[in-house]
Amino acid sequence: VANNTVFSSVAAFDNQTAARYTNNGEAYFYSDFNNDGTMDYDSVNGACYTRFETQSESDSSLQIISGSEPILFYDVLFNNNSNTLPAYELQNQVIIRGEADFNFGVIHNDTEYGFLTFEDGAGAVNASNQSTVDGWVQKRGNDSFTFPVGVISSEQAFNRPLTITPSNTTTANDFTVEYFLQNPEGTTIEGQTPTSNRAGSIVFLNNKEFWTIKREQGSGAVALNLSYSLDTTPVEITTAPASELKVARWNNTTGVLVISDGRRVHYGDVAPGESRQLFIREGLVTGDYKSPPDFLKANMAQIRTVQDLESRARRQDLLVDEE
């Protein structure tokens, strides 16, 4: 695909053994993608943009990304708006060197072969409950990175991002992260059961979710940003004073689950897409806002007026549902 050229594949795309696929332009894939050959691009002279999309909203096809050789992209867009869950089944390693735009469609990683790798300097944007990664996500390099990790549960998807910022920016620090929406109590991962021996200072442990973080390369301290969510986190944590919230981590040397001191940070810097959704849903829609602007005060007054009309008319169909 030459520079300033658009290529599209409506049928399944198969880059076979001994074949070479080069994308210096813009490529659209509306079905499955398989790579058993070689892939490359010219990021200096080309656009190198790949788009995974559906032809229409009525297209409910799952897109399978597979192959025996790693798949290499520079910039890539995930935009499967078919409402299929998951929208993508990842059965191969996908390496991203530019930017991954999670516009729409949840990616589910095959537990044995599928995982997403971001090279040094690569980034991920727009991850949300509508587009995240259910499975391992790997980041190579020494720059700060927000992992677009989440999970599919009960026909819903939840994006639960985690940000790692290495203190040493001269040494490569490679991490692999996965999120689990399950009780960590008694869970064994790679032969270790962190909750079996924990520090006495831990009063309550999040019993609905946890993250696993593997350091594949590097050393030194890192800044770790976690978040809680009204959708997944127990109320004991979401309603607790901020000063009492700590990160519990497994100390592999001492074999003890310990707590780490930390501080609150602005969630909008960690997950701007999800922060916007939370602000609209939990703040603007419900009116739960500490310093409501004039338009919100007017909206809430109008809602109370309609609710009063419903009460007097004994009707429940005048006010539009919050959803």
C-alpha positions in Angstrom: 0.0 0.0 0.0 1.8 3.1 -1.2 1.9 6.4 0.5 -1.3 8.5 -0.2 -3.1 5.4 -1.1 -6.2 3.8 0.5 -6.6 0.0 0.5 -9.6 -1.9 1.8 -10.3 -5.6 2.3 -13.9 -6.6 2.7 -13.2 -10.3 2.8 -10.8 -11.9 5.2 -7.2 -10.8 4.7 -4.5 -13.5 4.7 -0.8 -12.6 4.4 0.5 -16.1 3.7 3.9 -17.7 4.4 6.6 -16.2 2.3 4.4 -13.2 1.5 5.3 -9.6 2.4 2.7 -7.0 3.3 3.9 -3.3 3.4 1.5 -0.5 4.5 2.8 3.0 3.9 -0.7 4.3 3.2 -4.1 3.7 4.8 -5.6 0.2 5.0 -9.2 -0.7 6.0 -10.0 -4.2 7.2 -13.7 -5.1 7.5 -13.3 -8.8 8.3 -10.6 -11.1 9.7 -6.9 -10.5 9.5 -4.2 -13.3 9.4 -0.5 -12.9 9.2 1.8 -15.9 8.5 4.3 -13.9 6.5 6.2 -10.6 6.9 4.9 -7.1 7.7 6.6 -3.7 7.6 6.1 0.0 6.9 7.9 3.3 6.2 7.0 5.6 9.1 9.2 8.4 7.7 7.6 8.7 4.3 4.3 6.9 4.8 1.1 7.3 6.8 1.1 3.7 8.0 -2.5 3.8 9.2 -4.5 0.6 9.8 -8.3 0.7 10.5 -10.3 -2.3 11.7 -14.0 -1.4 11.1 -17.4 -2.8 10.2 -19.2 -2.0 7.0 -22.4 -1.0 8.8 -24.0 -1.1 12.3 -26.0 -4.1 11.2 -22.8 -6.1 10.6 -22.4 -8.1 13.8 -19.3 -10.0 12.7 -16.6 -10.8 15.2 -13.2 -9.9 13.7 -10.5 -12.5 14.3 -6.8 -11.3 14.3 -4.6 -14.3 14.0 -1.4 -15.8 12.5 1.9 -17.5 13.2 4.0 -14.4 12.8 3.8 -11.2 14.9 1.5 -8.5 13.5 3.2 -5.1 13.2 1.3 -1.8 13.1 2.3 1.8 13.4 -1.0 3.7 13.9 -4.1 1.5 14.3 -7.8 2.3 14.9 -10.2 -0.2 16.5 -13.7 0.9 15.4 -16.0 -2.2 15.3 -19.4 -0.6 16.1 -21.4 -3.7 15.6 -22.1 -4.1 19.4 -20.7 -7.6 19.2 -19.0 -8.5 22.5 -16.2 -9.1 22.1 -15.7 -7.3 18.8 -12.2 -8.6 18.2 -10.6 -12.0 19.1 -6.8 -11.6 19.3 -5.1 -14.9 18.6 -1.6 -13.5 17.8 0.8 -11.0 19.1 0.1 -7.5 17.8 2.9 -5.0 18.1 2.1 -1.3 18.0 4.8 1.4 17.4 2.7 4.5 17.0 -0.7 5.0 18.5 -3.7 2.7 19.1 -7.1 4.4 19.0 -9.7 2.5 21.0 -12.8 4.1 19.5 -15.3 1.2 19.7 -15.1 -2.5 20.1 -13.7 -4.7 23.0 -10.6 -6.9 22.3 -10.5 -10.3 23.8 -7.1 -11.9 24.0 -6.6 -15.6 23.4 -5.1 -16.8 26.7 -2.3 -18.7 25.0 -1.3 -16.8 22.0 -3.0 -13.4 21.9 -1.6 -10.3 23.5 -1.1 -6.6 22.6 2.5 -5.1 22.8 3.2 -1.4 22.8 6.8 -0.5 21.9 8.8 2.3 23.4 7.1 5.6 22.7 3.8 4.0 21.6 0.5 5.2 23.1 -3.1 4.2 23.6 -6.0 6.7 23.5 -9.8 6.7 24.0 -10.1 3.5 25.9 -13.4 3.2 27.7 -16.1 0.6 28.6 -16.9 0.5 24.9 -13.4 -0.3 23.8 -10.7 -1.9 26.0 -8.6 -5.1 26.2 -9.7 -8.2 28.0 -6.4 -9.9 28.6 -2.7 -9.2 28.8 -1.3 -5.8 27.6 2.5 -5.3 27.4 4.5 -2.1 27.4 8.2 -1.8 26.5 10.4 1.2 27.1 10.8 3.8 29.8 8.0 6.2 29.2 4.8 6.6 31.3 1.9 4.5 29.9 -1.7 4.0 30.7 -2.7 0.3 30.1 -6.1 0.0 28.3 -7.0 -3.1 30.3 -10.5 -4.3 31.3 -12.7 -7.3 31.3 -15.9 -8.7 29.8 -18.4 -9.9 32.4 -22.1 -10.7 32.3 -22.4 -9.4 28.7 -20.8 -6.1 29.7 -17.3 -4.6 29.4 -15.5 -2.6 32.0 -12.3 -0.5 31.3 -10.1 -0.5 34.4 -6.9 1.4 33.3 -3.6 1.3 35.2 -0.8 3.8 34.7 2.9 3.0 35.3 5.5 5.7 35.3 9.1 4.5 35.8 11.4 6.7 37.9 14.4 5.8 35.8 13.8 7.1 32.3 17.2 5.9 30.9 16.7 2.2 31.5 14.1 0.1 29.7 11.3 -1.1 31.9 9.0 -3.7 30.4 5.7 -4.5 32.1 2.8 -6.8 31.3 -0.6 -6.0 32.9 -4.0 -7.8 33.2 -7.2 -6.9 35.1 -9.5 -9.4 36.8 -13.0 -8.8 37.9 -13.0 -11.5 40.6 -12.2 -11.9 44.3 -8.4 -12.1 44.9 -8.9 -14.1 48.1 -7.3 -17.5 47.5 -6.4 -16.8 43.9 -3.2 -18.4 42.8 -1.2 -16.9 39.9 2.0 -18.5 38.7 2.3 -20.6 41.9 1.8 -17.7 44.3 -1.3 -16.9 46.5 -0.7 -13.3 47.7 -3.8 -13.1 49.9 -2.6 -16.1 52.0 -0.2 -14.0 54.0 -1.0 -10.3 54.4 0.1 -7.5 56.6 -2.1 -6.9 59.7 -2.5 -3.3 58.8 -4.8 -4.2 55.9 -8.3 -3.8 57.3 -10.4 -4.4 54.2 -9.1 -5.8 50.9 -11.0 -5.2 47.6 -12.9 -8.4 47.2 -14.2 -7.9 43.7 -11.2 -7.0 41.5 -7.4 -6.9 41.1 -4.6 -6.3 38.6 -1.6 -8.5 37.9 1.6 -6.7 36.9 4.7 -8.5 35.6 8.0 -6.8 35.3 9.7 -8.4 32.3 12.8 -6.1 32.2 14.3 -3.3 34.2 14.6 -2.3 37.8 14.0 0.7 40.1 10.9 2.3 41.6 7.8 3.2 39.6 4.8 5.4 40.2 1.6 3.3 40.0 -1.8 4.8 39.5 -4.9 2.6 40.2 -8.5 3.7 40.2 -11.8 2.6 41.6 -15.1 2.5 39.7 -18.7 2.6 40.8 -19.3 -0.2 38.4 -16.9 -2.7 39.8 -15.4 -1.6 43.1 -17.1 -2.5 46.4 -18.8 0.3 48.3 -16.4 -0.2 51.3 -13.7 1.4 49.1 -15.7 3.9 47.1 -17.1 5.5 50.3 -14.0 5.3 52.4 -12.0 8.4 53.3 -9.3 9.1 50.8 -6.6 9.0 53.5 -7.5 5.4 54.3 -7.1 4.1 50.7 -3.8 2.3 50.0 -2.5 0.0 47.3 -1.9 -3.5 48.4 1.0 -5.3 46.6 2.7 -8.6 46.8 6.3 -8.5 48.1 8.0 -11.4 46.4 11.0 -11.2 48.7 9.3 -11.4 52.0 6.2 -13.3 50.8 3.8 -10.9 52.4 0.9 -8.8 51.0 1.9 -5.3 52.1 0.5 -1.8 51.6 2.1 1.1 49.8 1.7 4.8 50.7 0.2 6.9 47.9 -1.8 9.9 47.1 -4.9 10.7 45.1 -4.5 12.0 41.5 -6.9 13.5 39.1 -8.7 10.6 37.2 -9.1 12.7 34.1 -5.3 12.5 33.5 -5.4 8.7 33.8 -8.6 7.9 31.8 -10.1 10.9 30.1 -12.6 9.0 28.1 -14.1 7.1 31.1 -13.8 10.2 33.3 -16.0 12.1 30.9 -18.6 9.3 31.0 -18.6 9.2 34.8 -18.9 13.0 35.0 -22.0 12.9 32.7 -23.6 9.9 34.2 -22.9 10.5 37.9 -22.7 14.3 37.9 -24.7 16.0 35.2 -27.5 13.4 34.9 -28.1 12.9 38.6 -27.3 16.5 39.7 -24.7 15.2 42.1 -22.3 18.1 41.7 -20.8 20.1 44.5 -20.9 23.5 42.7 -23.6 23.1 40.0 -23.4 25.7 37.2 -26.6 27.7 36.3 -27.6 25.4 33.4 -27.5 22.3 35.7 -29.6 24.1 38.4 -32.1 25.0 35.7 -32.2 21.4 34.5 -32.7 20.0 37.9 -35.5 22.5 38.6 -37.2 21.5 35.4 -36.9 17.8 36.4 -38.6 18.6 39.7 -41.4 20.4 37.9 -42.0 17.4 35.7 -41.9 15.0 38.6 -44.5 17.1 40.4 -46.7 17.0 37.3 -46.3 13.2 37.2 -47.3 13.0 40.8 -50.4 15.1 40.4 -51.5 13.3 37.2 -50.6 9.9 38.6 -48.4 9.2 35.5 -44.9 7.9 35.2 -44.2 8.5 31.5 -43.6 12.3 31.3 -39.9 12.4 32.4 -37.3 10.8 30.2 -35.5 7.9 31.8 -31.9 8.7 32.9 -30.5 6.0 30.5 
